[in-house]
Amino acid sequence: MVAAPLHQTQEGQRRSTARPLELIQGSLSSRQADRQSPLLGNLHRIADGSLLGLGVAVLGLSGLTLHWQGQWTQNFQKLEAAQRLEHRLQESAAVLEQHHLGMTRKPALLEPTSSQKLVYLEPPATGQQPRLRALLAQVNPRQILPGY
C-alpha cells in the first residue's frame, strides 16, 4: 500500500517539474499536425505567411507615412515663409505708395522737369563686365574669413 501512493506522488512531482510549455509544444508541432491533417497544416502556413506579409506592409506604410509627413511639414514651412515675405513686400509697397502720394500733395517739394534738364548717359561699356565677373568669381560667399 505504501508503494502505490509513493509512485503516484513521484509522477505528480515529475509532471509539475516538467517545462510549462511542453504540453503546448507537443500539440502544435507542425510535423504532427501535417500527419494528422495536411490541409490544416497548409492553412497554418498560409495564415503565418499572411500575417508576416501584413506586418511587413504595415511597417512599410508607416515608414512612408512618416516620410510624407516630413515632406508635408517642410513644404508647409516654405509656404509660410513665402507668405511672410509676400506680406512684407505688400507692406513695403504700401509705404512707398503713401510716400509717393504724400509727395504729390506737396508739389513745392517736387522738382519740375523739362526736356532741357534731362541728361543722356551712355550705356556702360561691355569690356568692363568680364572684369566685374572675374572679381565676383574671386568672392566666395560660403568662405568665412577669420575674425568675422
Buried (B, 14 or more C-beta within 10 A) or exposed (E): EEEEEEEEEEEEEEEEEEEEEEEEEEEEEEEEBBEEEEEEBEEBEEEEEEEEEEEEEEEEEEEEEEEEEEEEEEEEEEEEEEEEEEEEEEEEEEEEEEEEEEEEEEEEEEEEEEEEEEEEEEEEEEEEEEEEEEEEEEEEEEEEEEEE
